[in-house]
Amino acid sequence: MRNSLAAATAAVGMTAALLAFVPATTANAGPMICDPGSHSVDWVTTSRTRVLTHKVKGYEKEYTGGSRTVTKTLEHSKTLTSGRSVDSGASGGFGVKGILISLDAHVNGSYTHEKGRTTTRSVSVSDTLTKKGRYFFYLGRLKASGYWVGYRCDGGTKWIEQAHGRARSYSAAVDGATRCGERVSKKSIADLVQKKYC
């Protein structure tokens, strides 16, 4: 029994001695919270707005019976591009595609990430009008935008701010005609047209 107690005491003493030789930097490094060298993006602000890219045109249906398909040519008025800017810091690890995908995840909607300009030509928009009233033909897009901050994982134990800037992307074009007074979604392009023109 005494031999067993002595052996256990010796083992404890040896363990304590080994711990005394562990470098202080290892003991104080802290828990691993991220993959060393990886990057992360946080959004300070985000917004989702509606943009009319072509001049709106009106049409008045004066009779109540039947339906009529009407086509209007809308002239280009505003050019949109998707992208991101780096206001300060090193842009390495924060590419345009990754930033825009991250923006999508924070703003409802489906965005195209077009690098080039939206169409700058006139477009024809057709719709079937069934009720008497004033109609306005439109073409527009949803815009997602925000201010981002990029972080780099340093040694796996902390995130360090590396860059920050702005980003924006646009949905596919949405066109149609809306009748003044009809009920439409408050988030739609048609609602924006009604508020501006009806």
JOZITA-V385772 format. One record per pair of residues at least 24 apart in sequence whose ideal C-beta (glycine too) atoms are under 6 Angstrom apart, sorted by the first residue. I is the first residue (numbers start at 1). J is the second residue. D is the distance in whole Angstrom. If there is no record, write none. Layout:
[[I	J	D] [I	J	D]]
//
This chain:
[[29	157	6] [30	157	4] [32	156	4] [34	153	4] [34	156	6] [35	153	6] [36	153	6] [36	155	6] [36	156	4] [38	153	5] [39	93	4] [39	152	6] [40	151	5] [41	102	5] [41	148	5] [41	150	5] [42	149	5] [43	106	5] [43	146	5] [43	148	6] [44	147	5] [45	146	6] [45	147	5] [46	106	5] [46	107	5] [46	146	4] [47	145	5] [48	107	5] [48	144	6] [49	143	5] [50	140	6] [50	189	5] [50	192	5] [51	140	6] [51	141	5] [51	143	5] [52	140	4] [53	78	5] [53	118	6] [53	139	6] [53	140	6] [54	139	4] [56	136	5] [56	138	5] [56	193	6] [56	197	6] [57	137	5] [58	136	5] [59	135	5] [60	134	5] [61	129	5] [61	132	5] [64	132	5] [67	128	5] [67	130	4] [68	129	5] [69	128	5] [70	129	6] [71	124	5] [71	126	4] [72	125	6] [72	137	4] [73	122	5] [73	124	5] [74	123	6] [74	125	6] [74	139	5] [75	122	5] [76	120	5] [79	117	5] [79	120	6] [80	118	5] [80	170	5] [81	117	6] [82	113	5] [82	114	5] [82	169	4] [82	170	6] [84	167	4] [85	165	5] [85	166	5] [86	163	5] [86	165	4] [87	164	6] [87	165	4] [88	164	6] [89	162	5] [89	163	3] [90	162	6] [90	163	6] [91	163	6] [94	150	4] [94	163	6] [99	167	5] [100	169	5] [103	144	6] [103	146	6] [103	167	5] [107	144	4] [109	142	5] [109	171	6] [111	144	6] [111	169	4] [111	171	5] [112	172	6] [113	169	5] [125	175	5] [127	176	5] [127	177	4] [133	179	5] [134	180	5] [135	177	5] [135	179	5] [136	178	6] [136	193	5] [136	197	5] [137	177	5] [138	193	5] [139	173	6] [139	175	4] [140	174	6] [140	189	4] [141	170	5] [141	171	5] [141	173	6] [142	171	4] [143	170	5] [144	169	5]]
//
